[in-house]
């Protein structure tokens, strides 16, 4: 097979794949449209039932009390308007549900990607004799040491400087107040 035939074959395969993808997209859109149509039909059915119940209620009210006929008519009108609004909301809700499903899938994918990027950060200090301390313990010791002499000063920021050779941790609180504590 020469290069021209290979190119023609690859082009035909690409067109076939594109056509298959277009067909799959059409089917997906058709299914979504059918789902939305079913949801709207269910909402319309619910509206009809609600309207029927409201109408029956209005008739009973009219028959039982002639004095409140005007109020019952207004109530039926409000119920009918409410039913129309409910149908509109149901239609809008069905469309939003389809949109939310797509958005939710994207968010789940984004969260999964973000979860992969999170990395636990920790540090352990060890001396020549096998003693160990985590950086959290070192921070806690430095803050406790500072609080012993400065009970009224709030710790807003603390910077640590570890000098393992001297077995000391030097710190600066709030950018101006220095101090030190033994490492081990």
N, C-alpha and C positions, 0 to 999 in steps of 0.2 A: 504494500500500500504506500503510495507516495504522499508527500506533504500536503498536496491539495486535497486529496481524498480524506486524510486525517483531519484537516481543518473543517471540511464539509461535515464529516461525521461528528466532530466535537460541537460544531454549531448546531447540528440537528439535535444532539443530546441536550444541549443547553436550552434550546427552544422547547423541547419536550419537558424538561424539568421545570422551566418557567411556566409552561401551560399547566402542569400538574399542581404547582404551587398556587397559581391563580384559581384553579378549580377548587383546591382545598380552602382557600380564603373565601370563595363564594359560598361554599357549603357552610363554613363557620358563621358567616354573616347571616345566611338563611336560617340556621339553627337559632342564632341569637334573636333574629327578628321573630321567629315563631314563638320563642320563649316570651318575648315581650308582648306579643299579640295575645298569648294565652293569659298572661298576667293582667293585661288590660281587660280581656273578656271576663276574667274572674272578678275584677274590680267592678265592671259594669253590671255583672250579675248581682254582686253585693249591693250596689247602688239601687238596682231595681227592687231587690228585696226590702231594702231600707225605705225606699220611696213607697212601696206597697204597704209596709207597716205604718208609715207615717200617714198615708192616705186613709187607711182603715181607722187609725186613731182619730184623725180629723173628722171622719164621718160619725163616729160614735159620740164625739164631743158635740158635734152639731145637732145630732138627734136628741141628746140628753139635755142640752141647754141652749135654747134659742137666743138667750141674752148674750152668750159668748161666741156667737157665730163669726163675728168679725175677727175676734182674737184667734179662733181656730183656723180661719183662712190665712191669716198672717203667719201663723205657726207652720201651716202646710207649705206656704211659700218659702219660708226660711229653711224648712227641712229639704225642700226641693233644691234650693240654692246650695245648701250644705252638701246634698248628694252630688250635685254637679262638681262642687269643689273637691269632694272626696274622689270622684272619678278622675278629675284632673291631677290630683295629688298622686293617685295610684299609678297613673300613666307616667308621671314625672318620676315617681319612686322606682318604677320598673327600669326606666332608662338610667337612673342614678345607680341602681343596684348593679347593672351591667358594667357601668363605669367604675364603680367602687371595687368590683371583683378584679378588674384589670389593675387598678391602682394598688390593691392589697397584694397582688402577686408581685408587683414591682417592689413594694416596700419589704416584703419577706425576702426577696432576693437581695435587696440592699442591706438588710439587717444581717443576713447570712454572710455577706461580704465583709461587713463591718466587724462581725464577731471573729472572723478569721484574722483581722488585723490587730485585735486587742492582744497585747502581750503583757503578762504579769511582770512587774518590776520589783525586784528585791535584791538586797545585797547582804552578804554575811561577812563579818570581819573575823579573822582568826589570827591568834598569835602563835609563836613558836612552840608553845606548850599545849596546844590543842584547844585552848579556850575559844569559844565562839560567841559572837553577839550579832544580832541583826541590826540594820540601820534604824529600824523602828525603836529598838531598845536604846540605841545610842541617842536618838532624838529625845526620847522620854527622860533619859538620865540627864541630859543637858538642860532640858526645861525644868526638871525637878531641882537641879542644882541652882539654876537661876532664880527660881521662885523662893528658895530658902532665904536669900538675901534681898530680894526685891518683890515683896508680897503685893505691893500696890501697882506695879507696872504690868500691863497686859502684854503678852507675847503676840505680836502681830506677824513677825517674821523672824526666822532664826537661820543662820548660816553656820554650817559645821566645817571644821578643818581637822582631819584626823592625822595625827602623827604617831604611827604605830611604833616607831623606834623609841619614842619618849613615853609610850603608853598613855598618851593624852589625846583628848578631844578639845580643841579650842573652838569657842562659838562667839558669834556676835548677834545680839538680840536687837531687833528694830533698827538695824544699821548703825548703832552707836554704842551699845553697852557690851563690852567684851567679858569673857569668862572662860573657865576651863574646868574639865572634869576628867578623872581617871578613866581610861578606856576599859581596862579589865580589873 
